[in-house]
């Protein structure tokens, strides 16, 4: 096995992902576990990390470990205080050093970014933004990061100028899995035409969302609405309402989407229907790029 | 114990409530259990009913039992097919007779009401509406029935002309108990001023709802928003979005609210701020009044 020069870590609420990196920032191997911040007590983080990276540790030197995500929240391993927008995406110079008990690791957690007015926060997405800007240093425009909590961030001169969070992904999960609508969306199938029509409907009449959700259940009871159409319509209505509310972010802008392929594709469909030209970037790729950039800036400090 | 002449039953998804009634429609006693439709298999309904009404049964005669609510749904004891709006609220003449095994009861289930375009359904609320119209036979206007699934119904000439359902109550429960916002609304306390301001805000900008929900979490993290204020703001935003979408129902109308006191009071607050004069009616009272009216019409058929 090649010797690792450092470890990159994306540590969210639900998952832990590590990459063993060589001295030229090439990936030697990557590993994941379900030991996310949400299931760990404060004294459980180090063991969860060591369980994945033990093969790369040596007694000669403390291996740098650079982490981003919810691991730095108040409920995480150690709180990495937010940077305040407008700001550059946080890099290694402002990372919080964590007191690990094992001398073979030297752990750093990158801060999230907060905004005071209107109040907003991100943890993890700032590293994806840093990764995108590391690859596209001249980018000026808006970055959309779809997910459980979708973020929209205005970028200018390398800075996160301001940003806004939408709970669209979590709302979709709650309505489709926990609400009365779960009886009507009993499929993973998807109907692209219904999605597009529903999204357009919600963008044209976003204020009607509150009245349209129960309509999905009723239509499956009395108008034979199928499960795939119901699921696609729920998705279209919720994403359409978000795009309507986020219009001040994307209107007339240069927009990049950083996301997993399926969800990012839905946002792209909606935005391209508004005449925008979209750049897509893969989320894991951008996270790793951001961690590499952070490691570079950390080396400037520590060497 | 006085002899019961008939039994009134409100059988919803979560609860079962029975009233033993004398021949002059006075309540002898009432009982409740948690044996709602949601926890019962089809062959469990009769036993759940008998567990509450056994003391009132005699071997001489089959006691009439008049039921409303989800007990008549496809997942209930027996399906009572919907009446179709526009229509009078269903009465005893159109009730579905259920084949009970015990000869001491004669069970009837009142149908719900459906609407084909736009698709919508109600089960239980039609009986509350019938009860309200039994007491107020000349009412012409709009009835709002706040709850897990709030209904708005236009009433003219004694008929349900059309209606619309909003999932506001269920959405509040999901967001306050299951979403990331649960960490920010950890109280039952309520702040009336924050509620009123948030409701006005949502009515003025209902399309912004999608962007305001996560703001509650962020404000509690970075702007010291208290739990009572966060909870009141969540309630105000969701009810405000509903009132904005339901404007075609209430604008310039004579509005009655049938509901439990706390929730009905929130809707009244919002509607009075729009200059409306509101009539309040208590939900249990209206349900029983509707079941009494149904029993009268059933007697016309069976005697």
HADDOCK unambig.tbl for C-alpha pairs under 7 A between the chains (distance, minus, plus):
assign (segid A and resid 116 and name CA) (segid B and resid 222 and name CA) 6.77 0.50 0.50
assign (segid A and resid 116 and name CA) (segid B and resid 223 and name CA) 7.00 0.50 0.50
assign (segid A and resid 119 and name CA) (segid B and resid 215 and name CA) 6.06 0.50 0.50
assign (segid A and resid 119 and name CA) (segid B and resid 218 and name CA) 5.43 0.50 0.50
assign (segid A and resid 119 and name CA) (segid B and resid 219 and name CA) 5.10 0.50 0.50
assign (segid A and resid 119 and name CA) (segid B and resid 222 and name CA) 6.60 0.50 0.50
assign (segid A and resid 119 and name CA) (segid B and resid 223 and name CA) 6.74 0.50 0.50
assign (segid A and resid 120 and name CA) (segid B and resid 215 and name CA) 6.08 0.50 0.50
assign (segid A and resid 120 and name CA) (segid B and resid 218 and name CA) 4.73 0.50 0.50
assign (segid A and resid 120 and name CA) (segid B and resid 219 and name CA) 6.91 0.50 0.50
assign (segid A and resid 121 and name CA) (segid B and resid 218 and name CA) 5.84 0.50 0.50
assign (segid A and resid 165 and name CA) (segid B and resid 211 and name CA) 6.51 0.50 0.50
assign (segid A and resid 165 and name CA) (segid B and resid 214 and name CA) 6.27 0.50 0.50
assign (segid A and resid 166 and name CA) (segid B and resid 210 and name CA) 6.06 0.50 0.50
assign (segid A and resid 166 and name CA) (segid B and resid 211 and name CA) 5.17 0.50 0.50
assign (segid A and resid 166 and name CA) (segid B and resid 214 and name CA) 6.17 0.50 0.50
assign (segid A and resid 167 and name CA) (segid B and resid 213 and name CA) 6.98 0.50 0.50
assign (segid A and resid 167 and name CA) (segid B and resid 214 and name CA) 6.01 0.50 0.50
assign (segid A and resid 174 and name CA) (segid B and resid 174 and name CA) 6.80 0.50 0.50
assign (segid A and resid 206 and name CA) (segid B and resid 207 and name CA) 5.13 0.50 0.50
assign (segid A and resid 207 and name CA) (segid B and resid 206 and name CA) 5.11 0.50 0.50
assign (segid A and resid 207 and name CA) (segid B and resid 207 and name CA) 4.88 0.50 0.50
assign (segid A and resid 207 and name CA) (segid B and resid 245 and name CA) 6.01 0.50 0.50
assign (segid A and resid 208 and name CA) (segid B and resid 245 and name CA) 5.38 0.50 0.50
assign (segid A and resid 210 and name CA) (segid B and resid 166 and name CA) 6.05 0.50 0.50
assign (segid A and resid 210 and name CA) (segid B and resid 241 and name CA) 6.56 0.50 0.50
assign (segid A and resid 210 and name CA) (segid B and resid 242 and name CA) 5.72 0.50 0.50
assign (segid A and resid 210 and name CA) (segid B and resid 245 and name CA) 6.72 0.50 0.50
assign (segid A and resid 211 and name CA) (segid B and resid 165 and name CA) 6.50 0.50 0.50
assign (segid A and resid 211 and name CA) (segid B and resid 166 and name CA) 5.18 0.50 0.50
assign (segid A and resid 211 and name CA) (segid B and resid 245 and name CA) 6.54 0.50 0.50
assign (segid A and resid 213 and name CA) (segid B and resid 167 and name CA) 6.99 0.50 0.50
assign (segid A and resid 214 and name CA) (segid B and resid 165 and name CA) 6.28 0.50 0.50
assign (segid A and resid 214 and name CA) (segid B and resid 166 and name CA) 6.17 0.50 0.50
assign (segid A and resid 214 and name CA) (segid B and resid 167 and name CA) 6.01 0.50 0.50
assign (segid A and resid 215 and name CA) (segid B and resid 119 and name CA) 6.08 0.50 0.50
assign (segid A and resid 215 and name CA) (segid B and resid 120 and name CA) 6.08 0.50 0.50
assign (segid A and resid 218 and name CA) (segid B and resid 119 and name CA) 5.43 0.50 0.50
assign (segid A and resid 218 and name CA) (segid B and resid 120 and name CA) 4.73 0.50 0.50
assign (segid A and resid 218 and name CA) (segid B and resid 121 and name CA) 5.85 0.50 0.50
assign (segid A and resid 219 and name CA) (segid B and resid 119 and name CA) 5.11 0.50 0.50
assign (segid A and resid 219 and name CA) (segid B and resid 120 and name CA) 6.90 0.50 0.50
assign (segid A and resid 222 and name CA) (segid B and resid 116 and name CA) 6.77 0.50 0.50
assign (segid A and resid 222 and name CA) (segid B and resid 119 and name CA) 6.60 0.50 0.50
assign (segid A and resid 223 and name CA) (segid B and resid 119 and name CA) 6.74 0.50 0.50
assign (segid A and resid 241 and name CA) (segid B and resid 210 and name CA) 6.55 0.50 0.50
assign (segid A and resid 242 and name CA) (segid B and resid 210 and name CA) 5.73 0.50 0.50
assign (segid A and resid 245 and name CA) (segid B and resid 207 and name CA) 6.01 0.50 0.50
assign (segid A and resid 245 and name CA) (segid B and resid 208 and name CA) 5.38 0.50 0.50
assign (segid A and resid 245 and name CA) (segid B and resid 210 and name CA) 6.71 0.50 0.50
assign (segid A and resid 245 and name CA) (segid B and resid 211 and name CA) 6.51 0.50 0.50
